[in-house]
Structures are given as structure tokens and as C-alpha cells.
Amino acid sequence: MKVAILAGGVGSRLPTPESIVPKPMIEIGGRPLIWHIMRHYWEFGYGEFVVASGYLGHMISRYFAEYEAVHRDVRIHVGSGVVRPHGDDPTAGWTVDVIDTGQWTETGGRVRRLAPHLGDERFMLTFGDAVGDVDLEALLSLHEVHQRLATVTVVHPPPRFGELNLDGDQVLEFSEKPIEAGWIVGGFMVMEPEALRYFQDDTDVLYEEPLARLAEDDQLVAYRHTGFWSGVDTLRDKRNLETLTAHGTPPWQVSKRQEVPG
């Protein structure tokens, strides 16, 4: 089963230097976000990726084209330009198609443009700027039980603001705002090929038009994920993930294989 990743957005709310790279290429722990996402899928046995690029998409293509030179010990034949890696690397099992879906195409439109590259089979779909420890086996199981065209993972929005406990003008306590009780789309979706007919043009926003149409036709199921999840919309989000990476195994990283991408 192929995994489609939406990776064409502009990091407009992130200050430089983050704003001059595609959001999925923002580095967390020395690796871009998209690598962390791919690693998660790889742990569950998925290694065929179709990336919908857009804003500065050539950076994503270049990263994977030069992957071995960047992340592995290599032998370089200077005259011929041939690069040969040392040792084995589980990421050799990955295949990555980077497809230019246009700089200003909306998220739903990007999925529509990926359709010829996804084939006539079930596929997974997620955002290129959000990580989580989503159980993909449980997600797929729920999708198969309900037999609808699409299943979307929903999550609680993480806290973003501090909450003050006041007594008159006096601040008694300052703490993180509790996690919101509502649900939002967190990515990590499963779709049947027939779902693609709900993606109609480049202006479709994924969670507005296509998902809304699927819901109206009783073809959308929600998988509730209550574990770790975080998008990267602000510099604060990035710093939070960096802190989690610096203090050991990050909470979005699962290990289901004996060998993992290094």
C-alpha cells in the first residue's frame, strides 16, 4: 500500500530560516519532519511513498537524491561521480516519488493531482508537517471493519496558551492550558481509490470540501487517537519537538522492526 504525503505547503508562520524551506523539511533532531513521518510508516511495513511537493519542492527531491551522501558513510569515485554506501541501511527499502503538485494548489487539489501515481488500490494519506505515535495497524483495522471509502485520524488539539488562575488582580497560578476537548483532523488517513472522485479541483481544501463530501455520503469514519500528536505550525511547536528529541527517544517514535532506519 502506498503512502501519500502532503508536502507542498509554505511555512508562513515560521520565521527564517525555517520559512525558506518547505515545512516538511524543517529539521527536528537533525532530520527533516518528512523523514520522521516516513520512518513511522516504515515501522509498520510501509515503504512506498508518494510526496506531493509544491513550495520549494526541489529541496525535497534533492534531499532524497543525495540521501546516502548526507546520512551514510560513502565511497566516492571522483572521476565518474559514482557514490557507493558502506554497509547496509534499512532505508534502502524506501521508494520515494516526489510529484510537483503546484505551489498554490490546495491540499485537496494536491491529492487529486497525485491520483495517477497512486494506482487503483487503497492508499494511506497524511500531512507532511505532523508527527504522532498513531497505531497504523489499529487504524487500518477500523477502516476495514466499517468498510467506508475513507478513515481519518482525529486528535485533540495540543495546548498552545498559558492559563491563569486569578484572585482579583493577583495571579495565583500559571499553567499550560488544558488540551482541548474537541477533535481535529490529525492526518494519518486510509482511503479507497473510489474516494478520489470526491477530490474535484485544485481549489479543494482537504478538510473542507473532499472530507465534507465523504461525510455527507456516510463514507467517512474517524479513528480517535489519544496518544502523542503534534503539528508544526509555529516556532514554538518546532522547539517543543526539538526538546523532546534531545531528551531521549521522542514520543512519536515507535519501534516495531528489529532494524530501523538509521
C-alpha positions as CSV (number, residue, x, y, z in Angstrom):
1,M,0.0,0.0,0.0
2,K,1.4,3.4,-1.0
3,V,1.6,6.3,1.4
4,A,0.8,9.8,0.1
5,I,2.3,12.7,1.9
6,L,1.2,16.3,1.5
7,A,4.4,18.3,1.5
8,G,3.7,21.4,-0.6
9,G,2.8,24.0,2.0
10,V,4.6,27.2,2.8
11,G,5.8,27.7,6.4
12,S,4.5,31.2,6.5
13,R,4.1,31.3,10.3
14,L,7.7,30.2,10.9
15,P,10.4,32.8,10.9
16,T,13.6,32.4,9.0
17,P,15.5,30.1,8.3
18,E,12.5,27.7,8.7
19,S,10.4,29.8,6.3
20,I,12.8,29.3,3.4
21,V,12.3,25.6,3.3
22,P,9.2,23.5,2.8
23,K,7.6,22.8,6.2
24,P,8.2,19.0,5.8
25,M,11.9,19.8,5.5
26,I,12.2,21.6,8.9
27,E,14.7,19.7,10.9
28,I,13.9,18.0,14.2
29,G,16.8,16.2,15.8
30,G,19.0,16.6,12.7
31,R,16.4,15.0,10.3
32,P,13.6,16.7,8.4
33,L,10.0,16.2,9.6
34,I,9.2,14.1,6.5
35,W,11.9,11.6,7.4
36,H,10.3,11.2,10.9
37,I,6.9,10.6,9.2
38,M,8.3,8.1,6.7
39,R,10.1,6.3,9.5
40,H,6.9,5.9,11.4
41,Y,5.2,4.3,8.4
42,W,8.2,2.1,7.7
43,E,8.0,0.7,11.2
44,F,4.5,-0.6,10.2
45,G,5.7,-2.1,7.0
46,Y,5.0,0.7,4.5
47,G,7.9,1.8,2.3
48,E,6.3,3.2,-0.9
49,F,5.9,7.0,-0.6
50,V,4.3,9.5,-3.0
51,V,5.1,13.0,-2.0
52,A,3.0,15.9,-3.2
53,S,5.5,18.8,-3.4
54,G,5.0,22.4,-4.2
55,Y,6.7,25.3,-2.4
56,L,10.5,24.8,-2.9
57,G,9.8,21.2,-3.8
58,H,13.2,20.8,-5.4
59,M,14.6,20.8,-1.8
60,I,12.7,17.6,-1.1
61,S,13.8,16.0,-4.3
62,R,17.4,16.9,-3.7
63,Y,17.3,15.6,-0.1
64,F,16.3,12.1,-1.2
65,A,18.5,12.2,-4.3
66,E,21.5,13.0,-2.1
67,Y,20.3,10.9,0.9
68,E,23.2,8.4,1.0
69,A,25.8,11.2,0.8
70,V,24.1,13.1,3.6
71,H,23.4,10.3,6.1
72,R,25.8,7.5,5.4
73,D,29.4,6.7,5.1
74,V,30.2,6.6,1.4
75,R,33.0,5.8,-1.1
76,I,33.0,8.4,-3.9
77,H,34.7,7.7,-7.2
78,V,35.7,11.3,-8.1
79,G,36.3,10.8,-11.8
80,S,33.0,9.0,-12.5
81,G,30.9,10.6,-9.8
82,V,29.7,7.2,-8.6
83,V,28.7,7.1,-4.9
84,R,28.7,3.7,-3.1
85,P,27.5,3.5,0.5
86,H,29.2,1.5,3.2
87,G,27.2,-1.2,4.9
88,D,23.5,-1.9,4.9
89,D,20.8,0.6,5.5
90,P,17.1,-0.3,6.1
91,T,16.0,2.9,4.3
92,A,17.2,1.2,1.1
93,G,13.8,-0.4,1.1
94,W,12.1,3.0,0.7
95,T,10.9,4.3,-2.7
96,V,10.0,7.9,-2.9
97,D,8.2,9.6,-5.8
98,V,8.3,13.4,-5.5
99,I,5.5,14.9,-7.6
100,D,5.2,18.6,-8.2
101,T,1.6,19.5,-7.5
102,G,1.9,23.2,-7.9
103,Q,3.0,25.9,-5.5
104,W,-0.5,27.3,-4.8
105,T,-2.6,24.2,-5.1
106,E,-4.8,23.5,-2.0
107,T,-4.4,20.3,0.0
108,G,-7.4,18.5,-1.6
109,G,-6.1,19.6,-5.1
110,R,-2.7,18.0,-4.3
111,V,-4.4,14.7,-3.6
112,R,-6.3,14.9,-6.8
113,R,-3.0,15.5,-8.7
114,L,-1.4,12.5,-7.1
115,A,-4.2,10.2,-8.3
116,P,-2.3,8.9,-11.4
117,H,0.6,7.9,-9.2
118,L,-1.4,6.1,-6.5
119,G,-2.8,3.4,-8.7
120,D,-6.2,1.7,-8.4
121,E,-5.7,0.5,-4.9
122,R,-6.2,1.5,-1.3
123,F,-3.7,4.1,-0.1
124,M,-2.7,6.0,3.1
125,L,-2.6,9.8,3.2
126,T,-1.1,12.1,5.8
127,F,0.3,15.6,6.3
128,G,4.0,16.4,5.9
129,D,4.1,18.6,9.0
130,A,2.6,16.5,11.8
131,V,4.0,13.6,13.8
132,G,2.4,11.2,16.2
133,D,2.6,7.7,17.6
134,V,-0.6,6.6,15.7
135,D,-1.1,2.8,15.7
136,L,-1.4,2.3,12.0
137,E,-2.5,-1.4,12.4
138,A,-5.5,-0.3,14.6
139,L,-6.3,2.5,12.1
140,L,-6.4,0.0,9.2
141,S,-8.4,-2.5,11.2
142,L,-11.1,0.2,12.0
143,H,-11.2,1.1,8.3
144,E,-11.7,-2.5,7.3
145,V,-14.4,-3.0,9.9
146,H,-16.5,0.0,8.8
147,Q,-16.0,-0.6,5.0
148,R,-16.3,3.1,4.1
149,L,-14.3,4.9,1.5
150,A,-12.1,6.9,4.0
151,T,-11.0,6.8,7.6
152,V,-9.3,9.8,9.1
153,T,-7.3,10.0,12.4
154,V,-8.7,12.7,14.7
155,V,-6.8,14.1,17.7
156,H,-7.3,16.6,20.5
157,P,-5.6,19.9,19.8
158,P,-2.5,20.3,21.9
159,P,-2.3,23.2,24.4
160,R,-1.0,26.5,22.9
161,F,-1.6,29.1,25.6
162,G,-0.9,29.6,29.3
163,E,-3.9,29.6,31.6
164,L,-4.0,32.0,34.6
165,N,-5.9,31.4,37.8
166,L,-6.7,34.8,39.2
167,D,-8.0,36.2,42.5
168,G,-8.9,39.8,41.7
169,D,-5.8,41.3,40.2
170,Q,-3.5,38.7,41.8
171,V,-2.1,35.8,39.8
172,L,-2.5,32.7,41.9
173,E,-1.3,30.1,39.4
174,F,0.1,29.9,35.9
175,S,-0.1,26.6,33.9
176,E,-0.5,25.2,30.5
177,K,-3.9,25.5,29.0
178,P,-5.6,22.0,29.2
179,I,-5.8,20.0,26.0
180,E,-9.0,21.0,24.1
181,A,-11.9,18.6,24.4
182,G,-12.8,18.7,20.7
183,W,-11.3,16.8,17.9
184,I,-9.4,17.9,14.8
185,V,-8.1,16.2,11.7
186,G,-4.6,14.9,12.5
187,G,-3.8,13.2,9.2
188,F,-2.9,9.5,9.1
189,M,-5.8,8.6,6.8
190,V,-6.7,5.5,4.8
191,M,-8.6,5.8,1.6
192,E,-10.1,3.6,-1.1
193,P,-9.3,4.6,-4.7
194,E,-13.0,5.4,-5.2
195,A,-12.6,8.2,-2.6
196,L,-10.6,10.1,-5.2
197,R,-13.7,11.1,-7.1
198,Y,-14.5,13.4,-4.1
199,F,-11.4,15.5,-5.0
200,Q,-12.7,17.7,-7.7
201,D,-10.3,20.6,-8.4
202,D,-7.1,22.4,-7.3
203,T,-9.0,24.8,-5.0
204,D,-10.4,22.0,-2.8
205,V,-9.2,22.2,0.8
206,L,-8.9,18.7,2.1
207,Y,-10.8,19.0,5.4
208,E,-13.5,21.4,3.9
209,E,-14.6,20.0,0.5
210,P,-13.5,16.4,0.0
211,L,-13.8,15.2,3.6
212,A,-17.1,17.1,4.0
213,R,-18.5,15.4,0.8
214,L,-17.4,12.0,2.1
215,A,-19.1,12.7,5.4
216,E,-22.3,13.8,3.7
217,D,-22.4,10.5,1.9
218,D,-21.7,8.5,5.0
219,Q,-18.3,7.4,3.7
220,L,-16.1,8.8,6.4
221,V,-15.0,7.2,9.6
222,A,-13.0,8.7,12.5
223,Y,-10.2,6.9,14.2
224,R,-9.7,8.5,17.7
225,H,-6.0,8.8,18.6
226,T,-5.4,9.8,22.2
227,G,-1.6,9.3,22.2
228,F,1.1,11.8,21.2
229,W,0.4,14.1,18.2
230,S,1.9,17.4,17.2
231,G,1.7,19.6,14.2
232,V,4.5,22.1,13.4
233,D,2.8,25.4,12.7
234,T,4.9,27.8,14.8
235,L,8.4,28.1,16.0
236,R,7.2,27.1,19.5
237,D,6.0,23.8,18.0
238,K,9.4,23.2,16.5
239,R,11.2,23.9,19.7
240,N,8.9,21.6,21.7
241,L,9.7,18.7,19.3
242,E,13.4,19.5,19.4
243,T,13.3,19.4,23.2
244,L,11.6,16.0,23.2
245,T,14.2,14.7,20.8
246,A,17.1,16.0,22.9
247,H,15.8,14.1,26.0
248,G,15.8,10.6,24.6
249,T,13.5,8.7,22.3
250,P,10.8,11.1,21.1
251,P,7.2,10.2,21.9
252,W,6.2,9.8,18.3
253,Q,8.9,7.2,17.6
254,V,7.7,3.6,17.7
255,S,9.9,0.5,17.1
256,K,8.1,-2.4,15.5
257,R,11.0,-3.6,13.4
258,Q,14.3,-5.1,14.7
259,E,16.1,-2.9,12.3
260,V,15.1,0.7,11.9
261,P,16.3,3.5,9.6
262,G,19.5,4.9,11.0
